[in-house]
Amino acid sequence: MVAFATLLLTAVTALSSLVGAHPVEIEERQMSAAVAPVADPVIIDNIGVYARVTRLEDGSLLAGYATYEGSDVFLRTARSTDDGASWARLGVVDSGPSATREIDNAFPLALSGGRVLYAFRNHDKNGSGYTQYRITLCVSEDGGASWSFLSQIDERSPSGRNGVWEPFLRVGVNGEIQAYYSSENADNDQDNIMKASSDGGATWGPIIGVSGGDVVSRDGMMGVADAGNGNLM
């Protein structure tokens, strides 16, 4: 089956991969293209949600995702040794009762030397709402089978609507770890921000604005790509 997809690019932000560079606005464009599947979909885990994948140094793929099982939520990893054709559960990063913990938005990142980082939203909640917001980082030294806590990229107590969501990790040109994520200000206002770490994710620098800081808008969750010439998009 062939479908047609329309993509609208508006107020996209390009950043130099050097920390602290200024954002540049790109003009609005609308594009249409025919989309056809190249193969049948492969299931990583039939109860998994919000999966993200990184390639390990040995060539295998590591997926991070959440599962809701009974009254508990798990952040899991799965591994593929055949370029994604099949997957097997590997490890558990974190877990807890879904009534009081909200852990999701997994993002694994393989580093040179074999370490793997895993960022995720990690919120405490009760029946009336959230009681603590966090973007948490864990680390694995054995390819994603076992995990330990490394740092809190961001942590906030509730003050109105001010949650943090949807981390995206990458390695900058200078070797620093960059963590991009969404910062909520109100029901109708959410910015995208970034922090950088020069010690492998153990500690984090100040917040750097990426988009939305000068307007009231919901910018959506971020994905970051190398746009060439030292720029990111």
RAPE-V65651 format. One line per field, one symbol per residue. psi: psi as a letter, one per 20 degrees, with the letter a starting at -180 (. if undefined). burial: 1 if it has 16 or more other ideal C-beta (glycine too) atoms within 10 Angstrom, else 0. A space follows every 50 residues. Layout:
# RAPE-V65651
psi->???
burial->???
This chain:
# RAPE-V65651
psi->pprpqppoppkqppqqippjrqqpqqqpqpqqqpppqirqqppgpijqqm qqqqprhjirqpqqrqqoocjqqqorqqqpjlkjhqqpqgrpgrrrpihi popalqoqopqqiiqpqoqqqnqqrahiaqipqqoqprqpjkjjgqqqpg rogqpqqpncnlrpqmqpqrprhjiqppoqrpophrhjpprprqqqpjkj jhrqarpppgqihjqoroirqqppqpjrkjqq.
burial->00000000000011111010001000000000000000000001100100 11110100011111111000001111111100000010011011110100 11111111111000111111111010000100111111110011001001 10110100000011111111010001111111111000011111111001 100100010111000000100101000000010
